[in-house]
Amino acid sequence: MATEASRMEQTSSAPERRANGLTPGKLISIIARYGALIILAIIFLLPFYLIIRNGLATDMEITSPRWTFFPTTLHFENISELFNDSEVLFLSGMENSALIAVLQTAGQILISALAGYGIARIPYRWANLVLYATLLTLMIPSRSFLCRSIWSYRISTG
């Protein structure tokens, strides 16, 4: 009986909780997290929306100052025109891009697997240093070297 009374005193002094166990602070945290995720999802999906919208609109609707959320009439002939245009060769470009992407990915997986096996399984004096150097180079985005490459190209071409 005494233990039940002490339990009731402990539960009454605890912070206010809802029936599902959420405190107001946790609820605000969850709402803020989902709000941020929704905003990031909209930012991520915006280019796809613009591709579809502009692909189905006329030139006047795309460049008009009175911008609409979706075109008034859908022009699916824009898509067939893209594939049938003899000056653009869109399908050929897509095939080349797919081939390069597949070969690049396969080569990267092969080389990375061999290097990873060598770093993880073959013991040698500088193994940790090589591992950390490899991880460091993977953490630096490749685009950060783009400015240096352009600068070097401009200097070399005069």
N, C-alpha and C positions, 0 to 999 in steps of 0.2 A: 504494500500500500504506500509505503514511504517512497519507494522508487517511482511509482506512478505520479506522485505529487511533484517530485523533483523533475521528472520528464516534462510535465506540464509547465513548470516554471521555466525550463530551458527553451521550450518551443515558443512560449509567449514573449521571451526576451529576444528572440531571433529577429533579424530584419524582416520587413514585410515581404511576403512571398505570395505569388499567385498560386492558383491550384496546380498549374503545370510545373512549378518550381522555378519560374523565371523572375528574377528581380528586375526592377525598372531599368537599372544600368545595363543588364544583359540584353534586355529588349531593345534599348536604344542602340546598343552595339550591333545587334543583328540587323536592325532596320538600316543603319548606316552602311553596313557591309553589303547588304543586298542592293541598296541605292547606288553604291559605287559600282557594283557589278553590272547593274542595268545600264548605267551611263557608259561604262567601258564596252558593253555589248553593242550599244547604239553606235559608238564611235567605230567599232570594228566592222559593223555591218553597213555603215554609210557608203563606202566605196562600191559595194555590191549593188546597193539600191541605185546609186547614180549610174552605174553601168547599164542596168536594166532600164531605168527611166530614159536615159539619153539614147539608148539603142532603139527604143520604141517610139521616140518623138521625132518630129520634123526639125530641120535646121532652125526654123523660125522659133519654135517652142524652146529649143535649147538655149538660144542666145537672146530671147525676149527679156526685157526688164520686168515684165509681169510674170514672174516665175510661178509655176503651178507644181503642186506636189506630185501629180501624175499627169501624163499627156491626155489631152481631151479625146483624141482618137489614137488608137494603137496602130503603128505602122510596122507590121511584121515583114514587109518587103525590104526593110533596111537590113535585116539579117541575111536574107537570100542575096541581096545586092553585095554584101560583104564577101560572101563565098564565091560569087560569080564575077567579081571585078577582075579583069585580066591585068590591071596595073598593080594590084596590091599583092596577090598570091598569098592570101591569108592562110589557107589550108596547108600550103607548103611550109610556111613559117611555123605553124603549130606542130607539124610533123618534125621539123628540125629541132624545135625547142624540146619536144617530148623525148627525142632520141638523145639529145645532149643531157637532159635531166636524168634519164635512166642510166646512161653510161657514167655520168659524174657520181651518182649515188652508189652504183655498184662498185666503182673504183674506190670511193671514199670508205665504204664498208670494208672492203678487202684490206686496204692499207691500214685502216684503224684497228681492225682485228689483229693483224700481224704485229703492229706496234704495241697494242695493249697486252698481247700475250707476252711479248718480249719484256715489257716493263714489269708486268706482274709476276712472271714465273722464273725469269732468268736472273739469279742473284749476281751482282757485281758491285764494285766499290761505290760508284756514283749513282746507284739506282734511285735513291730518294731525290737527289738533285735533278736527275733527268725527269722523274715523275712530276716534280713541282714545276720545272721549266715547261714541260708539255702542258700542264694544266694552266699555267700562266698565259701561254700563247693562245690557248683555247678561250680564255676569258676576255681577251682583247678582240673587239669586233673588227672584222676585216675591212669594213668601210673606213675605219680610222686611218688606214694607210693610203686611202684614195687621194687625199689632198697632197700628200708627199709624192705620190706617183705622178700626179698632174704637174706639180711644181718641177719635178725632175725632168719630165718630158718637155716642158716649156723652156727650161734652161738648155737642154741638149739640142733642141731644134732652133734655138736662137730667137 
